[in-house]
Amino acid sequence: MSTETFDPNQSVTLTDAARKFFASKLTAEASLVRLSTKESGCTGYAYVLDIVSAPEAGDAIIDFDGVKLAIDDQSLTLLQGTEIDLVKEGINQVVKFNNPNVIAECGCGESFSVN
């Protein structure tokens, strides 16, 4: 995927619940949510969410009504079409990744694999 044809608005979306959650975590010093992936677990990759002060070189930036999401350029293909949501599970809230590229997940939900 080339950066010339990459449309970040088609890559990752945030639900309103996720946007509000991330907005509550941002500060003047840490004003950006950064999404990346890393090799991990038994099936291949894990999502990494960080609250940071600045994007890294090559990150794609998407603004969701004041919540800026930086997406690691090395993870763009894995994340294409992903919806990030915040859901309640009992008394807990958890960030969920609805990624259409996932073909398998480990039993504990820590890692995933793609085609």
Secondary structure, DSSP 4 states (H G I P E B T S, - for coil): --TTT--GGGTEEE-HHHHHHHHHH--SSS-EEEEEEEEETTTEEEEEEEEESSPPTT-EEEEETTEEEEE-GGGHHHHTTEEEEEEEETTEEEEEEE-TTEEEE-TTSS-EEE-
